[in-house]
């Protein structure tokens, strides 16, 4: 048994919000959408030493686990009940053993731990062993999947009650639907796809349901892969099989299913079901992924660039020591802000070090990155490009780079090692004294990741590629370019059937010089602006009969890139 890395001092027994040593937490991971994870669950994952998780837990939920924790997959699939019971006993024993080592243990279960799972049985095992435990409820799939499908389980005019049943009993036999004969509310059947034909027939025969009762089957509820099939009760099994629906799925029966035509919202979004490749650097990609999921998309995180410390840290140290001598500090990227201010803090300094210097930011995203440090940008151009930033800085300075006494305005630009020179060149030409200080550099990811990305694109597993900077465009093409012409398709060929979207005109220009065909360029150079531009493009394309390609949702489980924490 591998010993997990120790928790930090902030995660000790005196911390009432985190996991406690020697305790097992039976935590509901929710139905799939990682944003539905509870606050309590998030706090426990951030402080656990050990996490044992089921198969259906979203990779983004696993990414919330603290670095150094032991993460183990303990999912059980298949129809062999004896094998499942053996594995369940092993899970119970592992929970007890880890707790007795005085570790903080999270048992992460899909949905809610006490609804048609083995959470209650695991709790009984822990109680018999004298191991302290806590149960953390999760958003359960009947509630969440139905809501995301636009189906309200209750309605004053249609249903005043809900019944939840399991598609199979412990012995593998079907549920006895005689128990709910003449029930008129909404019926939710979980884990029933394997026997859906028998279940629908039994509902008509034993539960006395009208064959024309509205029914629905929802698979992968709350995720970008969500698919909803509706029809009469006596035809829903055949329609679901024809659509290739498999578990995990939820069967809904009752008049409330008719509400879907009016209430559906999640799968109506332009980005719903699109597989979007996010090639931003790690640490930035997570926020972008969260925004994409809220719009119904399936983000695939694959950093095309890696951020490294600057080659000359002494220059950064000197710039910070002389910060009060500058008249203006210009930030041209979010990374420039975070890297420079992190160095500032490492030297025991804070926002006061800027003294009377004005602060310029190339865009609203860069300006927002200043806020956690207690700083506000004085200068933000209307257009988020270097040319506009240089112009607005000079306008603020009165059109000249010199002060009334004839001395030059001192400008500091903390940025990447390699970047466009337009801002420093324009300011220097106007008379400013400009110091460009690299606070980080961007490099390509390790070569072994190239084949994984090439395989993903070759499989058709990507609909849209986001280019959020010139460096991501350059590094993406370089990463996809084979070592020799005979080694496989070129970068241009691999991306030929994806919609390429750029955050702004400079990035678009860079991408086109690298041979890429950019279909969408954002008018507002922010992530929300980029996604809004994509949505407008897709909406217009869907309304055009001459649309060359319709980006349809994936007909099954799409290929996924591993969560960065999945194999810790």
N, C-alpha and C positions, 0 to 999 in steps of 0.2 A: 504494500500500500504506500503510495507516494504521499509524503507529508506536504500539505499546502504551505505556501509562504505565509509568514505571520502577518496578522492584521496590524494596522497602524495604531499608534497610541489613541487616536481619536475614536477607535472602534473597540474600546475596552468595555468592561462590564458596567462602567459608570455612564455609558452613553445610552440613554433610554430610547433613542430612536432606531438604533441599529440592532443587529443580531447579537445574541449573548452566548458566551461559551457554554458548551454542554447542552445546548437546546436545539431541537429540531423544529423547523418552521415548514408547515404544509401550506404552500403558497399557490394560489390560483394565478396562472399566467394570462388568463383571459382567452378570448376566442381566436385570436390571431393578430389583429391590429395591435402593434406594440404600444400605441398611444393609449390603449385602454387598460394598460397595466396600472394597478393602484399605487398610490403614493407609498403605502406601507410596504408593498412588494418591492418597489424600487429601492427603498432604504435598506431592506434586508439583502437584496442582491449586491448592493454596494458595499456590504460589510461582511458577507458570508465567507467562510473558509472553504466550504465544500458546497457544490450545487449538483444535485442529481435531477436530470430533467427528462421529460417525455419527448416523443418524436415530434409532436405538432407545435411545439413552442417556436415562435418566430425567431430567426437568427438575430434580429435587432434587439430582442429581449435579452438574449445571451450576451450581447455586447454591453449590457448594463452591469454585468458582473465585474467585480473589482479585479484588476490585474493581480496575478499570483494565486488566485483561487483555483482549487481543483474542480474541474467541470467534467461531469461524466454523463453520457447518454444512457438511459435505462429504459427506452421505449420497448413496448411489447406489441407485435403485430402478428397476424395469422390466426388460424382457426384451431390450433392445438391447445386445448384448455389445460392439459397436464403440463406442457412446456411453459405456458404462461404462469401457472401457479408456482412452478419451480423458480422462475425468474422473479416472481413477486416475493417469494420467501427470501431470495438473495438480496432484494432491495431492502426489505425489512431489516435483515441482519446488518446490512451496510449502514443504514441510518443509526441503528443502535451502537454499532462499533465506532463510528465517527463521533457520535455524541459522547461516548465514554472516554474518547481521547481529548475531551474538553474543547472540541471544535465547534464552530458556528455552522450549522447545517441547514441548508434550504432544499426542500423537496419541491421542485417546480413542476406543477401539473397543469395541463391544458384546461381552459375553462375554470370551473370551480372545483376545489378538491373534494367536496362532499356531494357533488351531483353526478351520479352514474360513473364515478371513478373508484379508485381503491383507497381514496384518502381516509375514509373512516376506518377501514381495515388496518391501514398503516398506523393510524392514531391508536387503535386498540393494541397493536403490537408494542408501540412505544409505552403505552400505559402499563402493560403487563411487565415490561422491562424496567419500569420506574424512571424512564427518560422524560424530562420536561419537554413539552411541545406547545406550539401555538398554531392555530388555524387562521390563515389569511384568505378570506373569500376572494374569488375572482369573478369578473363579468362572465356570465355563462352564455354558451353559444345560442340557445333558443332565443334569448332576449336580444343578443347583439346581432346575430345573423339575420333574424327577422327584421330588425330595425334597419340594417344596412340594405336589405332587399326591398324596403318600403312597405313592410307588412306589420301592422300594429296587432299584437296578440290579443288585445282586448279593445272593444269599441262599444259605446253605449247602445248603438243600434244593432250590432252584429254578434257580439260575444261578451258575456259577463264573467266567464271563467276560463281557465287554462288547465290542461292536464298534460303532464310530462311523463312519457313512458319510455322504457328501453326496448329496442327492437328485439333483443334476445335476453333470456334469463341467464342465471349463473350456469345452469346446466346446458345452455345452448338452445333450449326450446324457445319457440316464439311466445310473446306475451299473450296472455289469455284476454282477448278483447271482449269476452262476455262481461268482464268486470266494469266496462264503461258503456254498456248497452244504453241506447237512447241519450247519451251525453250530447249536449247541443253546443258546448263551448268550442274553444280552439284546442286541437289535439296536436302535440309536438312529439314526434317519434325520433329518438336519437339512436344512432348506431343501427339503422334499419335498412341500409341500402342492399346489403347482401341478401335480404329476404323481402325486398319491397313488393314483389308479386304476391307472396303469401300474406303480407301485412295488409295490402289494399283489399285483397279478397276477403280477409277476415273482418276488416272494418265494415264491409257491406253485409257479410253473412252474420257475424256474431255481434258487432256493435250497432247493427241496424242503421248504418249510414246510407243515405241516398247515393247511388252511383254517380250522380251529377254534382255532388258536393265539390266545391273548389278545393284544389290541392296544389301544393308547391313542393319542390325539392331544391334546397340551397346547398351548394358545395363550396368549401373554402370561404365561408362567410367572413366578412369584414376585411378580406385581403384582396389584392388586385386580381387574383385568380378567381374571385367569386363568380359563380354562375347560378342563375335561377331559372328553373323550368316550372311552368304553371300549366294546369289543365284540369280536367275532371278527375275525380278520384279513380274511376275505372279505366283511365287511360294514362295516368301519371307515371306508372311503372314503365310502360312501353316507351313513352316519350323520354324518360330519363335514361333508359338503356340506349335509346337511339342517339342521345346527345353524349354518350360516353361518361355519364356521371358515376363516380365511385366515392367511397368514403374518403375523407370525412364529409358527411352530408346530414342534413336535417330535413325530415319530412313534416310538412305542415298541412293540416286538414281543417277546413272550416270556412265560413263566409268571409272572414277577414282577409283571405288571400286576394279577394277582388279589389282590395285597397291598393294593391301594388301599382296599378295603372296610374293612380293619382299621386301616391306617396313616394314612389321610387326616386332616389336622389343620388345614391353613391355610384351606381353604374351608368348614370346619365352624364357624368362629367367627361369632357373631351379627352382627358388623359387616362380615363379608366382602362385598366388592363394593359396599358403600354409598358413595355419593358425598357426602362430608361437607364442608359449607361452614364454613370457619374464618375468623371475622371479627375475630380478635384483631389487635392492632397488630403491625406488622412488627418482628421481633426476638423476639417471644413466640410467634408462630404456628409457627415451625419446630420447636420442641420438641413442640408439640401435634401437628403433622403426623407427627412421628416415632413418637409413641405410637399414633396412628391406624393408620399403616402396619403396625405390629407386630400390630395386631388385624385386619388384612386389609382395612381401609377405604382409600378413595381420597380423601385430603384435597385440597380445593380452597382455596387460600389467597387471601383477598380482604379485606385490612384495611378495616374499616368506620370505623376511627378512625386518625388520625395523631397521634403525640406530637410536641409542639413545646416548645422551651425555655420557661421561665416568663416571664410578661410583665414581672416585676420581679426580675431576677437579684440585685440589691443586697440584697433581703430574704433570699435564700438565703445570700449571703456573710455577712451579719450573724448569721444563725442559727448558722452554722458557727463563727464567731468566739466566740459566746457559748455554745457547746454544753456546756461544762463547768459552766455555771450551772443547767442543767436537772436536775430530779430523775427525769424519765421522758421517753422519746422513743417515740411511738406511730406505727407504720407501718400504714397501712390498705390497702396494695396493694404488689404486687411492683415496679411501676413507681416507686412512691414510694421504695422501698429503693434501686433501682439508680440513679435520677436523683440522689438526695440524696448517696449515697456516692460517685458519680462526681464530684460537685462538691467533696466533701470531699478527694478525691485531687488534683483540679486545684489545690487550695489548698495542696498539700504536707502534708496531714494524714492520719492513719490512725486505727485503731480506738481509740487512746489518747485521742482527742479527746472521747470519750463520758464519760471520767472515771468517776464512780460512778453515773451515770444508769442506771436500769433501762430495758430495751427491751421494748416490747410489739409483737406482730404479730397481725394480724387472723386469720391462718390459717397452716396448715402450709406452703403455697406461698410466702407472704410471709416466713415464718421461714427457709425454705430459701434464699431470695434473699440472706439476710444472711451465710450460711456462707462464700462466697468472699472476703468482706471480714474474716474472722476474728471475726465477731460471732455471738452466740447469743441468741435471744429468751428473756427471763425470763418473759414472760407470753404465753400463747396460749389463747384461749377454746376451749371444747369446740365451740360452734357458731360458724362463721366468718362472723359478721355484726357490724355496728357495735354493736348493742344489747348483744350478749354481750361484746364487747371492753370496752365502757364498764363493764359490771357487774364483770367480773373485775379490771379495773384498780382500781376502787373497793374491791373485796374485798381486794386486795393492799395497798391504802393504809389498810386498817382501817375502811373505810366512810366516811371523811371526806377532803375535799380539802385539809385544812389540817394542818400539822405540829403537834407538841406545843406549840411556842412560839407557835402561832396564825398563823404566816405560811403563805401558800398554797403548795401543791405546784406547782412549775413544770413544765408539760408542753409539749413541742414535738410538733407533728403535721406532718411533711413529706408533702404529698399533691398531688393534682391541683387545678387552679384551681377547677373545679366538682366538687363531691362532696357526699354526704349530710352533714348537720350533726349527726347524732345523737351522735357521740362527743364533739366539743367541747362541745355543748350540755349533755349529761349531766354531764361533768366540771366545767364551769363552775358548774352548778347545785349541785354538791357542794362548791364553794369553791376549786377549782383555778384557777390562772392558766394559761390555755391560749393558746399562740401557734400559729396555723395558718399555715404557710408553703407557698405553692404552689411546687413544684419542677418542674412540667410542666403543660401543658394539652393537652386532647384536642380535635381539630378533625376535621371531615369530610374525606375524601379529595377530590381534584380532581373537579369535576363531570363531566369526560369519562369517568370510570370508571363512572359511573352506568349508562350504556347497556350497557356490557359485562356488568355484573352483571344488569341487567334481562333481557338476551338469554339469559344462562345459565339463569336461573330460568324464563323463558318456555319454553325448550326442554325442560324436564323434566330438566335435567342435574344436579339436586341432590336427594338423598334426605333429608338431615338438615342442620339448621342448629344450630350451637353458639353459644349466648349465654353469654359468660363474664363479663359484668359489665353493670350497668345502662347504662353509657355505650355499650357495643357494641350493646345492644338499641335504644337511642334513635337512635344514628347510623345503624344499619342501616335502620331504618324511614324516617328522614329522607332517606337516600341513595336509597331506592327510591321515594319519593313523587314522582309526576310534577309538573311545574310547573303544569299545568292538568289538569282532569278529562278532557279530550279527548286528552291526550298519551299515554294508555296505561293499563294496569291499575294499580290501587292497590297499595301495599306489601302490604296484607292479602291481596289477590287473588293476587299473585305468590307468596306464601308459603303459600297455602291448602293445597297438596298436598305440603308438606314436613313432616317431623317436626321440630318445634322443641323443643330441649332447653335447659334453663336450669341454670346452675351453682348456683343457690340461690334461696330464697324472695324475696329483695329484687329480684333480677334478674327473676324471674317476675312479680312485681307490676308492675315497670316495663314489661315487655313487654306485659302484658295491658292496661295503661293506654294503650299505643300501638296497641291493636287486634289484637295477635297471639294466636293460640291455642297455648298452651304445653302440650305433651303430656307432657313429662318434666321433673321438677325434682329435682336431685341432693339426697340427704340429707347427703352430705359435700361441702362446697363446694371441691372441687379438680378438676383435669382428670381424674385417674384415677377420682375419685368420680362425676363426670359421665358418663364413658364406661361405668362399671359400671352406672349407672342406666339408660342407653340400652340396654345389652345385656340387662338384666333385662326391660325393656319389650318389646324385640323378641322375646325368647324367649317371653314370656308371650303376645304377639300371635300368634306362629307356632303356638302350641299351641291357640289358640282358634279354633273353626270359624266364629265370628262376626266374625273380624278384618276391619275395614273396608278395610285395605290391606296388601298384602304388598310389602315393599321388596325387589324382586328385583334381582340384579346386572344391570348394563347389558349389553345384547345387542350389543356392538360396542365400538369405541373411544370412550370418553366425551369430551365437550368438556372442554378443559383451559384453565386460566388460565396465562398465560406465566410461566415462571420469571423472578424479578427480574433475573437475569443473562443471560437468553437472548439479548438483543439488544444486549449491550454492544459 
